[in-house]
């Protein structure tokens, strides 16, 4: 399993607020190399597929609606210990509990509109990255 890659999405709230550049800058300044990048949007069906792991959870419908509400930026990032280091960089899901200076502390509005997604394991990073990018789109 590749332990030096992770996947992230800049979510519709952060895109709408104009934070794409600032978030990507923070990512690269923390030593991550962007090896795939895409500005796109998710249909309700695609958002449902991406978050299928949560389909039985009470927040699933709202999550799918939110993630299909506007454009997103998907990216595959590379760095030693990528998954763990990126989870530290983005901070807690609840921005009010996120450490100072983390992406969610700086750019998230709420638990639901929390600016970014970050893979929680090497396996999920591979699955999530391949959901958005073909082999020809990864550098």
C-alpha positions in Angstrom: 0.0 0.0 0.0 1.2 3.5 -0.9 1.9 5.3 2.4 3.2 8.5 0.7 0.0 9.6 -1.0 -3.3 11.0 0.3 -6.5 12.4 -1.2 -8.2 15.7 -0.5 -11.2 17.6 -1.7 -11.7 21.3 -1.1 -15.5 21.3 -0.4 -18.2 23.6 -1.9 -18.2 26.0 1.1 -14.5 26.8 0.8 -14.6 27.0 -3.0 -17.6 29.4 -2.8 -15.8 31.5 -0.2 -12.8 31.9 -2.5 -10.3 29.9 -0.4 -8.9 27.5 -3.1 -5.6 29.4 -3.5 -5.0 29.9 0.2 -5.8 26.2 1.0 -3.5 25.0 -1.8 -0.8 27.4 -0.7 -1.0 26.0 2.9 -0.8 22.5 1.6 2.3 23.0 -0.5 4.0 25.1 2.1 3.6 22.1 4.5 5.6 20.0 2.2 2.9 18.2 0.1 3.5 17.9 -3.6 0.3 18.0 -5.7 0.4 15.1 -8.2 -3.2 15.4 -9.5 -5.6 18.3 -9.4 -9.1 18.8 -10.7 -11.7 21.6 -10.5 -15.1 19.8 -10.9 -18.5 19.2 -9.4 -20.3 16.1 -8.1 -23.7 15.1 -9.2 -26.0 13.8 -6.4 -25.4 10.3 -7.7 -21.6 10.7 -7.7 -21.6 12.3 -4.3 -23.7 9.4 -3.0 -21.2 6.9 -4.5 -18.2 8.7 -3.0 -19.8 8.8 0.5 -21.5 5.3 0.2 -19.6 4.2 3.3 -21.8 6.6 5.3 -25.1 5.6 3.6 -26.7 4.2 6.8 -25.7 7.3 8.9 -28.3 10.0 9.7 -26.2 12.7 8.1 -25.8 11.0 4.7 -28.6 12.7 2.8 -27.4 16.2 4.0 -23.8 15.3 3.2 -24.7 14.2 -0.4 -26.8 17.3 -0.9 -24.0 19.6 0.4 -21.2 17.9 -1.6 -23.3 18.2 -4.8 -24.2 21.9 -4.1 -21.3 23.5 -5.9 -17.9 23.0 -7.4 -15.1 21.2 -5.6 -11.3 20.8 -6.0 -10.0 17.2 -5.9 -6.3 16.5 -5.4 -3.9 13.7 -4.8 -1.0 14.8 -2.6 2.4 13.2 -2.0 4.6 13.4 1.0 6.2 10.9 3.4 3.6 9.9 6.0 1.0 11.7 3.8 -2.3 10.5 5.4 -1.3 11.2 9.0 0.5 14.4 8.3 -2.5 15.7 6.2 -5.0 14.8 8.9 -2.9 16.9 11.3 -2.8 19.8 8.8 -6.6 19.9 8.3 -7.5 19.6 11.9 -10.6 18.3 13.7 -13.9 17.9 11.8 -15.4 20.5 14.1 -13.6 23.7 13.3 -14.2 25.1 16.8 -12.1 22.1 18.1 -9.5 22.3 15.4 -6.0 23.4 16.4 -5.0 27.0 15.6 -3.5 27.4 12.2 -5.1 24.2 10.7 -7.0 24.4 7.5 -10.4 23.8 9.2 -9.6 26.3 11.9 -8.8 28.9 9.3 -11.3 28.2 6.6 -14.2 26.0 7.8 -17.6 27.4 8.8 -19.1 24.4 10.7 -18.9 20.7 11.3 -21.0 20.2 8.1 -19.2 22.9 6.0 -15.7 22.0 7.1 -13.7 23.2 4.1 -11.8 20.0 3.2 -12.0 16.3 3.1 -8.9 14.2 3.9 -8.5 10.5 3.5 -8.4 8.6 6.8 -6.2 5.7 5.7 -3.8 4.7 3.0 -6.4 2.3 1.6 -9.0 5.0 1.4 -6.5 7.4 -0.1 -6.0 5.0 -3.0 -9.7 4.3 -3.4 -10.7 8.0 -3.2 -7.9 9.2 -5.5 -8.9 6.6 -8.1 -12.6 7.7 -7.8 -11.6 11.1 -9.3 -8.4 10.5 -11.3 -7.3 8.0 -14.0 -3.8 6.8 -14.2 -3.1 9.3 -17.0 -4.1 12.2 -14.6 -1.6 11.3 -11.8 1.9 12.7 -12.1 
